[in-house]
């Protein structure tokens, strides 16, 4: 049986030209997508999306990572604004910042 190569698809076609996004847009999308650039952070966000709030210890129980590693990932998610943390006595209660999540969805849709 002779296999033939599929026809090459042109990647550079002439058509509608897209303008470069402004710097602020590019910085926003880079910051928010960087927050999800690690599988552990994606899993944490997914976990928090399925709950209204979650204590750090509950997140650690769900992850195959050390508590300090989970805390570092939560710190990154907080710094980018995707996750909010509220001190509840000696513990921190985390939740998704739905405004930031909506912004991320809109930025990706515009991409």
Protein Blocks (a to p, Z undefined) as FASTA:
>chain_A
ZZdddddddfbdcddddddddfklmmmmmmmmmmmmpfklmmmmmmmmmpmbdcfklmmm
mpccdfklmmmmmmmmmmnopaccddehjbccddddfklmmmmmmmmmmZZ
